[in-house]
Amino acid sequence: MAIYARIQDSLVIEMHTVSDEVPDADAFLAELWGGNAGNYIITPLPDDNGFPRIGYTWDGTNFAAPEPPEVAP
């Protein structure tokens, strides 16, 4: 099993799990989401530190959580 993040304008907009039984994950995702291989990035597993979610950013190397909103005093 592999988990992919769909990236648009450096932002994670969708997540999708691809079974190990799928022979070509890139072709599967291209058909599902359209675009090219640069639009989706394989992610760490959910148990690993750094697992992204929708709303995270991608800098080309790492995923980063969104900044929490400031709370007024």
N, C-alpha and C positions, 0 to 999 in steps of 0.2 A: 504494500500500500504506500502511496506517495500522496502528499498533500501539496497542492499548487495554489499560489495566490495570483489573481489576475490584477495586473498593474495598469493604471491609467493616470498619466500626469504625476507619476511618482507616488500614487496613492493606491492602497489595496482596496479594490472595489468588490471583489468576489473571492470566495475560497471554494476549492473543489477537491475531493478525494478521488484518486484514480487507482483502481485495483491493479495488483501485480499481473493479473490475467490479461490486461489490455496490452497488446503487442507493441503499440507505438503511441505513447502518451502524448507526444507533441502533435501528431496527426489528430488524435482524439480531441485534444483541447482546441486545436485550430478549427475543427468542425463544430465543436460546442460553442466556443466563444468568438471565433473568427480571428482575424489579425494574424500576427506572426509569433514565433517562439519568444521574442522579446517582451511580449505582453503578459507572459505568465512565468512565474519563478517557483521552482520546487522549494519547499519550506522545511525547516526543522520539524520534527514530530512534536505533537502537543505536549509531551512530557518534558521536552527540552526547553531550556531557557532561550528566549528569543522567538518563540512561536508567534507569528503575526496573526492579526485579526483584521476584519474590515475596519478601515479608518487609519490603519498604520501607514507609515510612509516607507518607501524603498529608495535608498540612495545609490543603488547600483551594486552595493556590497552587503548592506545590512538593513534589517527592518527596525523601525523605531516606533514606539508607542506615541500616540498623540499627547501633547501637553495637557495636563488637567486644567480646567477653567479656574481662574482666580476667584477666590471667595472674598466678598466684600466684608470688611470688619464690622 
